[in-house]
Amino acid sequence: MLLCLLALSPAPARAAARDRKEAAPRELQGVGITEKLNARVPLDMPFTDQDGNEVTLEKYMGGRKPVILLLGYLECPMLCTLVLNGLTESIQQLNWMPGREFQIVFVSIDPGETAPLARLKKQAYVKEYGKPESASGWTFLVGNKNSIAVLAESLGFGYAYDRTKDQYAHPAVLMFLTPDGRVSRYLAGVKFDPKDVKLALFEAADGKIGSPVEQVYLSCFHYDAGQGAYAPAAFRIMQLGAAMTVLLLGIALAGFWFRERSKKKKS
């Protein structure tokens, strides 16, 4: 619970906490997110999917779709479930679907977890999402200690194992990757505004998907790092409004000139 609160605290509060120079509890040292935007994840690292197949990340991050990547562990008693539930609730409200416009990849940070456990977790969330046809868009991976550590390091994802509690301490965050496996955006928390998720997917897709209307919608927002969400970009909205006004005025004037010319020809 403490870690969840740290991940969700506003930027000024986090800055104040850093200024106090208070040492983190020993089991939480190194736990958190160091954003590495535009960093490329290691696509050749070996993992095992929920069906027991040996795979690499290139299978999911070497295509044409953006990826929502989550790191956690399958037997997490609370935080991972909250994050997965929050993501599922959010994408239920989108007109995009896993497997069609984007991929969801969950990677366990516990090297002791197995493919059968991952398969059960996938089945549960595909069912919760309510669209069986989206199954190809959900992947749950397990791996060895080295593969997990290399991936986490590339993402700036700090975690630690607490032997006394037999649990992992880790941040609550969604990571959005471009189709070629570069980090595009982090969204921290356990509840995610569908608008923020959709805009982060647009951003990660780098314009490769989405209708023209959706692309205009994206241009009206910018990512507010302090709030950890997307906010209206007033200047862009003014630009678009001005452009639309000029376009409509041009159409109206063209119609007026055309009618005037037609009248002159008839007379």
Contacts in CASP RR format, 6 or more apart in sequence:
PFRMAT RR
TARGET T0000
AUTHOR 0000-0000-0000
METHOD contacts of the structure
MODEL  1
MLLCLLALSPAPARAAARDRKEAAPRELQGVGITEKLNARVPLDMPFTDQ
DGNEVTLEKYMGGRKPVILLLGYLECPMLCTLVLNGLTESIQQLNWMPGR
EFQIVFVSIDPGETAPLARLKKQAYVKEYGKPESASGWTFLVGNKNSIAV
LAESLGFGYAYDRTKDQYAHPAVLMFLTPDGRVSRYLAGVKFDPKDVKLA
LFEAADGKIGSPVEQVYLSCFHYDAGQGAYAPAAFRIMQLGAAMTVLLLG
IALAGFWFRERSKKKKS
1 78 0 8 1.000
2 28 0 8 1.000
3 28 0 8 1.000
3 31 0 8 1.000
3 79 0 8 1.000
3 169 0 8 1.000
3 170 0 8 1.000
3 171 0 8 1.000
3 172 0 8 1.000
4 79 0 8 1.000
4 82 0 8 1.000
4 172 0 8 1.000
4 189 0 8 1.000
4 190 0 8 1.000
6 14 0 8 1.000
6 32 0 8 1.000
6 171 0 8 1.000
7 32 0 8 1.000
7 33 0 8 1.000
7 171 0 8 1.000
7 172 0 8 1.000
7 173 0 8 1.000
7 188 0 8 1.000
7 189 0 8 1.000
8 172 0 8 1.000
8 188 0 8 1.000
8 189 0 8 1.000
8 190 0 8 1.000
9 17 0 8 1.000
10 226 0 8 1.000
10 227 0 8 1.000
11 225 0 8 1.000
11 226 0 8 1.000
11 227 0 8 1.000
11 228 0 8 1.000
23 29 0 8 1.000
24 30 0 8 1.000
24 31 0 8 1.000
27 160 0 8 1.000
27 162 0 8 1.000
27 164 0 8 1.000
27 165 0 8 1.000
27 169 0 8 1.000
28 160 0 8 1.000
28 169 0 8 1.000
29 160 0 8 1.000
30 158 0 8 1.000
30 160 0 8 1.000
31 158 0 8 1.000
31 159 0 8 1.000
31 160 0 8 1.000
31 169 0 8 1.000
31 170 0 8 1.000
31 171 0 8 1.000
32 157 0 8 1.000
32 158 0 8 1.000
32 159 0 8 1.000
32 170 0 8 1.000
32 171 0 8 1.000
33 156 0 8 1.000
33 157 0 8 1.000
33 158 0 8 1.000
33 171 0 8 1.000
33 173 0 8 1.000
33 186 0 8 1.000
33 188 0 8 1.000
34 156 0 8 1.000
34 158 0 8 1.000
35 156 0 8 1.000
35 183 0 8 1.000
35 186 0 8 1.000
36 154 0 8 1.000
36 155 0 8 1.000
36 156 0 8 1.000
36 183 0 8 1.000
37 183 0 8 1.000
37 184 0 8 1.000
37 185 0 8 1.000
38 182 0 8 1.000
38 183 0 8 1.000
38 184 0 8 1.000
39 154 0 8 1.000
39 155 0 8 1.000
39 182 0 8 1.000
39 183 0 8 1.000
40 154 0 8 1.000
40 180 0 8 1.000
40 181 0 8 1.000
40 182 0 8 1.000
40 183 0 8 1.000
41 57 0 8 1.000
41 61 0 8 1.000
41 69 0 8 1.000
41 151 0 8 1.000
41 154 0 8 1.000
41 155 0 8 1.000
41 177 0 8 1.000
41 181 0 8 1.000
41 182 0 8 1.000
41 183 0 8 1.000
42 57 0 8 1.000
42 150 0 8 1.000
42 151 0 8 1.000
42 154 0 8 1.000
43 56 0 8 1.000
43 57 0 8 1.000
43 58 0 8 1.000
43 61 0 8 1.000
43 62 0 8 1.000
43 181 0 8 1.000
44 56 0 8 1.000
44 57 0 8 1.000
44 58 0 8 1.000
45 56 0 8 1.000
45 57 0 8 1.000
45 147 0 8 1.000
45 150 0 8 1.000
45 151 0 8 1.000
46 54 0 8 1.000
46 55 0 8 1.000
46 56 0 8 1.000
46 143 0 8 1.000
46 144 0 8 1.000
46 147 0 8 1.000
47 54 0 8 1.000
47 55 0 8 1.000
47 56 0 8 1.000
47 57 0 8 1.000
47 107 0 8 1.000
47 141 0 8 1.000
47 142 0 8 1.000
47 143 0 8 1.000
47 147 0 8 1.000
48 54 0 8 1.000
48 55 0 8 1.000
48 115 0 8 1.000
48 118 0 8 1.000
48 141 0 8 1.000
48 142 0 8 1.000
48 143 0 8 1.000
49 55 0 8 1.000
49 115 0 8 1.000
49 118 0 8 1.000
49 139 0 8 1.000
49 140 0 8 1.000
49 141 0 8 1.000
50 115 0 8 1.000
50 118 0 8 1.000
50 119 0 8 1.000
50 121 0 8 1.000
50 122 0 8 1.000
50 139 0 8 1.000
50 140 0 8 1.000
50 141 0 8 1.000
51 115 0 8 1.000
51 119 0 8 1.000
52 115 0 8 1.000
55 141 0 8 1.000
57 105 0 8 1.000
57 151 0 8 1.000
57 181 0 8 1.000
60 67 0 8 1.000
60 103 0 8 1.000
60 105 0 8 1.000
60 139 0 8 1.000
61 67 0 8 1.000
61 105 0 8 1.000
61 177 0 8 1.000
61 179 0 8 1.000
61 180 0 8 1.000
61 181 0 8 1.000
62 179 0 8 1.000
62 180 0 8 1.000
62 181 0 8 1.000
63 179 0 8 1.000
63 180 0 8 1.000
64 179 0 8 1.000
64 208 0 8 1.000
64 209 0 8 1.000
65 99 0 8 1.000
65 101 0 8 1.000
65 102 0 8 1.000
65 103 0 8 1.000
65 179 0 8 1.000
65 205 0 8 1.000
65 209 0 8 1.000
66 102 0 8 1.000
66 103 0 8 1.000
66 176 0 8 1.000
66 177 0 8 1.000
66 178 0 8 1.000
66 179 0 8 1.000
66 184 0 8 1.000
66 201 0 8 1.000
66 204 0 8 1.000
66 205 0 8 1.000
66 209 0 8 1.000
67 102 0 8 1.000
67 103 0 8 1.000
67 104 0 8 1.000
67 105 0 8 1.000
67 176 0 8 1.000
67 177 0 8 1.000
67 179 0 8 1.000
67 181 0 8 1.000
67 204 0 8 1.000
68 87 0 8 1.000
68 102 0 8 1.000
68 103 0 8 1.000
68 104 0 8 1.000
68 105 0 8 1.000
68 174 0 8 1.000
68 175 0 8 1.000
68 176 0 8 1.000
68 177 0 8 1.000
68 197 0 8 1.000
68 201 0 8 1.000
69 105 0 8 1.000
69 106 0 8 1.000
69 107 0 8 1.000
69 155 0 8 1.000
69 174 0 8 1.000
69 175 0 8 1.000
69 176 0 8 1.000
69 177 0 8 1.000
70 80 0 8 1.000
70 83 0 8 1.000
70 84 0 8 1.000
70 87 0 8 1.000
70 104 0 8 1.000
70 105 0 8 1.000
70 106 0 8 1.000
70 107 0 8 1.000
70 173 0 8 1.000
70 174 0 8 1.000
70 175 0 8 1.000
71 106 0 8 1.000
71 107 0 8 1.000
71 109 0 8 1.000
71 151 0 8 1.000
71 152 0 8 1.000
71 155 0 8 1.000
71 157 0 8 1.000
71 159 0 8 1.000
71 170 0 8 1.000
71 175 0 8 1.000
72 80 0 8 1.000
72 106 0 8 1.000
72 107 0 8 1.000
72 108 0 8 1.000
72 109 0 8 1.000
72 110 0 8 1.000
72 159 0 8 1.000
72 168 0 8 1.000
72 170 0 8 1.000
73 80 0 8 1.000
73 108 0 8 1.000
73 109 0 8 1.000
73 110 0 8 1.000
73 113 0 8 1.000
73 168 0 8 1.000
73 170 0 8 1.000
74 80 0 8 1.000
74 108 0 8 1.000
74 110 0 8 1.000
74 113 0 8 1.000
74 117 0 8 1.000
74 118 0 8 1.000
74 121 0 8 1.000
74 140 0 8 1.000
74 142 0 8 1.000
75 110 0 8 1.000
75 113 0 8 1.000
75 117 0 8 1.000
76 167 0 8 1.000
76 168 0 8 1.000
77 167 0 8 1.000
79 170 0 8 1.000
79 172 0 8 1.000
79 190 0 8 1.000
82 172 0 8 1.000
82 190 0 8 1.000
83 172 0 8 1.000
83 173 0 8 1.000
83 174 0 8 1.000
83 189 0 8 1.000
83 190 0 8 1.000
84 106 0 8 1.000
84 125 0 8 1.000
85 128 0 8 1.000
85 190 0 8 1.000
86 190 0 8 1.000
86 191 0 8 1.000
86 192 0 8 1.000
87 104 0 8 1.000
87 174 0 8 1.000
87 192 0 8 1.000
87 197 0 8 1.000
88 125 0 8 1.000
88 128 0 8 1.000
88 129 0 8 1.000
89 191 0 8 1.000
89 192 0 8 1.000
90 191 0 8 1.000
90 192 0 8 1.000
90 193 0 8 1.000
90 194 0 8 1.000
90 197 0 8 1.000
91 97 0 8 1.000
91 98 0 8 1.000
91 129 0 8 1.000
91 194 0 8 1.000
91 197 0 8 1.000
92 129 0 8 1.000
92 130 0 8 1.000
93 194 0 8 1.000
94 194 0 8 1.000
94 197 0 8 1.000
94 198 0 8 1.000
96 102 0 8 1.000
96 198 0 8 1.000
96 201 0 8 1.000
97 131 0 8 1.000
97 133 0 8 1.000
97 134 0 8 1.000
98 104 0 8 1.000
98 129 0 8 1.000
98 134 0 8 1.000
98 136 0 8 1.000
98 137 0 8 1.000
98 138 0 8 1.000
99 134 0 8 1.000
99 136 0 8 1.000
99 137 0 8 1.000
100 134 0 8 1.000
100 137 0 8 1.000
101 201 0 8 1.000
101 209 0 8 1.000
101 210 0 8 1.000
102 137 0 8 1.000
102 201 0 8 1.000
102 204 0 8 1.000
102 205 0 8 1.000
103 137 0 8 1.000
103 139 0 8 1.000
104 137 0 8 1.000
104 138 0 8 1.000
104 139 0 8 1.000
105 139 0 8 1.000
105 141 0 8 1.000
106 118 0 8 1.000
106 121 0 8 1.000
106 138 0 8 1.000
106 139 0 8 1.000
106 140 0 8 1.000
106 141 0 8 1.000
107 141 0 8 1.000
107 142 0 8 1.000
107 143 0 8 1.000
107 148 0 8 1.000
107 151 0 8 1.000
108 118 0 8 1.000
108 140 0 8 1.000
108 141 0 8 1.000
108 142 0 8 1.000
108 143 0 8 1.000
108 148 0 8 1.000
109 148 0 8 1.000
109 152 0 8 1.000
109 159 0 8 1.000
109 168 0 8 1.000
109 170 0 8 1.000
110 142 0 8 1.000
110 168 0 8 1.000
111 142 0 8 1.000
111 143 0 8 1.000
111 144 0 8 1.000
111 145 0 8 1.000
111 148 0 8 1.000
112 142 0 8 1.000
113 142 0 8 1.000
114 142 0 8 1.000
115 142 0 8 1.000
117 142 0 8 1.000
118 140 0 8 1.000
118 141 0 8 1.000
118 142 0 8 1.000
119 140 0 8 1.000
121 140 0 8 1.000
122 135 0 8 1.000
122 138 0 8 1.000
122 139 0 8 1.000
122 140 0 8 1.000
125 138 0 8 1.000
126 132 0 8 1.000
126 134 0 8 1.000
126 135 0 8 1.000
126 138 0 8 1.000
129 138 0 8 1.000
151 157 0 8 1.000
152 158 0 8 1.000
152 159 0 8 1.000
155 175 0 8 1.000
155 183 0 8 1.000
157 170 0 8 1.000
157 171 0 8 1.000
157 173 0 8 1.000
157 175 0 8 1.000
158 170 0 8 1.000
158 171 0 8 1.000
159 168 0 8 1.000
159 169 0 8 1.000
159 170 0 8 1.000
159 171 0 8 1.000
160 168 0 8 1.000
160 169 0 8 1.000
160 170 0 8 1.000
161 167 0 8 1.000
161 168 0 8 1.000
161 169 0 8 1.000
162 168 0 8 1.000
162 169 0 8 1.000
171 188 0 8 1.000
172 188 0 8 1.000
172 189 0 8 1.000
172 190 0 8 1.000
173 186 0 8 1.000
173 187 0 8 1.000
173 188 0 8 1.000
173 189 0 8 1.000
174 186 0 8 1.000
174 187 0 8 1.000
174 188 0 8 1.000
174 192 0 8 1.000
174 197 0 8 1.000
174 200 0 8 1.000
175 183 0 8 1.000
175 185 0 8 1.000
175 186 0 8 1.000
176 183 0 8 1.000
176 184 0 8 1.000
176 185 0 8 1.000
176 186 0 8 1.000
176 187 0 8 1.000
176 200 0 8 1.000
176 201 0 8 1.000
176 203 0 8 1.000
176 204 0 8 1.000
177 183 0 8 1.000
177 184 0 8 1.000
177 204 0 8 1.000
178 184 0 8 1.000
178 204 0 8 1.000
178 205 0 8 1.000
178 206 0 8 1.000
179 204 0 8 1.000
179 205 0 8 1.000
179 206 0 8 1.000
179 208 0 8 1.000
184 200 0 8 1.000
184 203 0 8 1.000
184 204 0 8 1.000
184 206 0 8 1.000
185 200 0 8 1.000
185 203 0 8 1.000
185 204 0 8 1.000
185 223 0 8 1.000
187 196 0 8 1.000
187 197 0 8 1.000
187 200 0 8 1.000
187 228 0 8 1.000
187 229 0 8 1.000
188 228 0 8 1.000
193 229 0 8 1.000
195 230 0 8 1.000
196 228 0 8 1.000
196 229 0 8 1.000
196 230 0 8 1.000
199 218 0 8 1.000
199 221 0 8 1.000
199 223 0 8 1.000
199 230 0 8 1.000
200 230 0 8 1.000
202 210 0 8 1.000
202 214 0 8 1.000
202 215 0 8 1.000
202 218 0 8 1.000
203 218 0 8 1.000
203 223 0 8 1.000
207 215 0 8 1.000
216 240 0 8 1.000
219 233 0 8 1.000
219 236 0 8 1.000
219 240 0 8 1.000
220 232 0 8 1.000
220 233 0 8 1.000
220 236 0 8 1.000
220 237 0 8 1.000
220 240 0 8 1.000
221 230 0 8 1.000
221 231 0 8 1.000
221 232 0 8 1.000
221 233 0 8 1.000
222 230 0 8 1.000
222 231 0 8 1.000
222 233 0 8 1.000
222 236 0 8 1.000
223 229 0 8 1.000
223 230 0 8 1.000
223 231 0 8 1.000
224 230 0 8 1.000
224 231 0 8 1.000
END
